[in-house]
Amino acid sequence: MYNMELKKLGYSDQIYEILRQRIVTLSLPPGRKIDIGKLSREFNVSATPIREALKRLVERGLVRYRKDTGYWVVPLTDKDVQDIFVLRKVLETFALNESIHSIRLWEIEGLLKDSRQLLAGDVSESELRKIFDEMDELLHYRLIVGRCKNEFLKTFYTIMNDYIAIVRHLNERIMAAIEEHVEILEALKRGDLEAAKVSLARHLDSSAQACRPLPRSVEEWEVALEEVSIKKKEV
């Protein structure tokens, strides 16, 4: 019985992470109803570990539960996206006041080198998306926010981080964003706090503008995501 329970918990953990990744990468778009029966067949498990995973996603704010209709991916509106960027700009520019003194020179130079390699166009479209996502999280979450000493700020930002990951996939301005990262990193390398904050704020504003307008229904989301997929295949 004990081993069976451990196995069940293992399934729940794996399903939770798979579904979380699908949501933040828009494979499960905002507003989509989650079909427990379909997931049960896909993962070849009972509904129990799936419900356990979904309850955790509800607690994390990525899924909503309606007593009459079940589980749904949290919807996302233009206002939600703009609110996220407003908070990001406040939190990240404030965090930079402290973290600029804690980010090591070799970390800045490493990110600069990697960013310039991406700008040189040495990777495929699919690799570019994956590498950019990792570098974007490293710069904004691990360094700018992670190195500040305000634990409340870091906790609040961590709560938002899944939404930030979703928003990251709402636009395809990757090369422009990398160029803006380079500008931020060069200011950090010089130790120029004000220039870094100005570049950071401008970068977040540009990213916010690139996310509008959003689809208004699940059907529109799926059409938009299919168009993005087709464009990637044509590149």
N, C-alpha and C positions, 0 to 999 in steps of 0.2 A: 504493500500500500504506500509506503514511504517513497520507494523508487518511482512508482507510478505518478505520485504527486509532483516529484521533482521533474519528471519528464513533461508533465502537463505544464508546469511553470516555465520550462524551457521553451515549449511551443509558443506559449503566450508572449514571452519576451521576443522571440524571433518574429512573430507575426506583428507585434507592436512596432518593431523597428522597420519592417518592410512597409507597413502601411504609413508610418510616419514619413519615410523617404518618398513614397508615392505622392503623398499630399504636398510636401514641400517642393517637390520637383514638378508638380502639376500633372502628374500621371493620373492622379485622382483630382479633378478640378474642383474649385470652390462650388458649393451647392449640390454636389453629386450625392445621391442616395447610396448608401453602402449596403450591398446585398450580402447578408451573412451566409445564406445558403450557397451562393456562388463562391464565396471565399472558402467555405467549408470544403467544397469539392476541389477547389484549386490547391489547397494545402493538405487535403486528405486527412482532415481532423474533424472532430465534433465541433459544434457551435460554441462550446464552453470556453476554450482558450481564445477564440475570436472575440467573444463578448468581453472577456477579461482585458484583452488588448484594447478594444474600443473604449472601455470604461477609463483606461489610463489616458487614451487620446482625448477623451472628454475633459478629464482633469487638466490636461496640458493645454486645452483650449483650441485644439485642431479639429475636433469633431463635436457636433451637437446631438443630443438625444431628445427625441420627441416621443412621448408615451404612446401616441396613436400611430406614428409612422416609422419609428425606429431611429437609426443613426444616419447622420448626414455630415459631409465635409463642411466645415464652417464657411459661410459665404464671405465674399470679399468685394467691397465697393471702392469707388474712386476716393471717397472720403476716408475710408479705412487706410488706404495706401498713403494718402497725404498726411494723415494723423501719425502714421508710423514714421514717416520721414521727418516730420516736425519734431517728434520725440528723439529720433536718432541725432538730429542736428544739435539739439540742446545737450543731450547726454554725451555725445562724442566730443564736441568742442570743449565741454567742461572737463571731461576726462583727460583731454590732451594737455591741459595745464599741468597735470601731475605726471602723466605717462611719458611725456617728452624727455624727462630726466631719467627714465628707467629703460627705455628702448635702446638696445645695444647697437653700436655702429655696424657690427657684422650682420645683424638682422636686417637693418635698413639696406645695406649694400647687397645682401642676398636677394631681397625682394626687388630691388632695382634691376639687378642682373636678370632675374627671371622675367620681370615685366618687359624689359627691352627685347628679350628673346622671343616673347610672345608677339610683340609688335613687329618683329622681323618676319613673322608669318611662317615659322618653322614647324607648326603643328597642324593637325587636321581640325575640322570644325568641331567634331565630337570631343576630341582631346582638349581643344581650346575651352569649351564650356566647363569641363571637369576641372581643369587646372585653374581657370579663372575663379570658379566657385571657391576652391581651396585657398587661393591667394587673397581673395576678397575677405573671407572669414578671418584669415591670419592677420591682415592689416587692421580691419575694423574691430574685430571681436577679441582676438588674442593679444594684440599689441596696444592699440589705442585705448580700448576699454579695459582689457585684462591687466595692464600694467599700472592703472591708477590705483590709489589706495582707499578709495571710497567703496566699501563693501556693499552698501545699500544700492549704489549706482550699478555695480556689477551684477547684483542679484536681479534688479529690475530689468537690466539689459538682457540677461540670460533668459528671462521669461519671454521677452520679445523675439528671441533669436530665431525661433521657428518661423515666425511671421516675416522676419527679415529674409530668411532663406526663400520663402515663397515669393516675396516681392523681387528678389534677385532674378527670378526666372520669368518675370513679367516683361522684360525687355531684352532686346538682342544687341544693345549698344556696347558690346564687350570691348571692342578696340578703343572706343572713346573713353570708357571707364578706366582702362589700363593706362591711357595717356594721363588721365587725371590722377591716378594712383602715383605715377612717376612724379608729377608735380608736387604732390603731398610729401612723398618720400624724399625728394630733393630738398624741400624746406626742412624736413626733420633732420636730414644729414647735416645741414648748415646750422642746426640748432635755432632756427628762426620760428619761434612759436606763433607769432601773429600771421606770418605768411602761410604756415601750415594750417592754421585755423581757417583762414580765408579760403585756401584751396580745398579744404575738407568741406566747408559749407557749400561752396560752389559745386563741388562734385555731387553732394547729396541732393542739392536743388535740381541739377541736371538729370540725375537718376529718377527723381520724383516726376519730373515733367515727361520723361520717356515712358512712364508706366500708364499714361492716360491716352484714350479712354479704355476702360475695362469692359469686357463682355458683361451683359446684364442677365444672362440665363445660362444654365448648364449647356444647352444646345449651342449657344453662341461661343461658349468657352471651347467646346469640342471642335467647332469649325475653326476657331482661331488657332488652336494648338495643332490641328491638322495642317493648316497653311504654313505654320512655322516648320513643321516636320518636312513638308514637301520642299520648302526653300532650302533646308539643310541638305536634303538629298541632291538638290540641283547644284550645290556648290562644289 
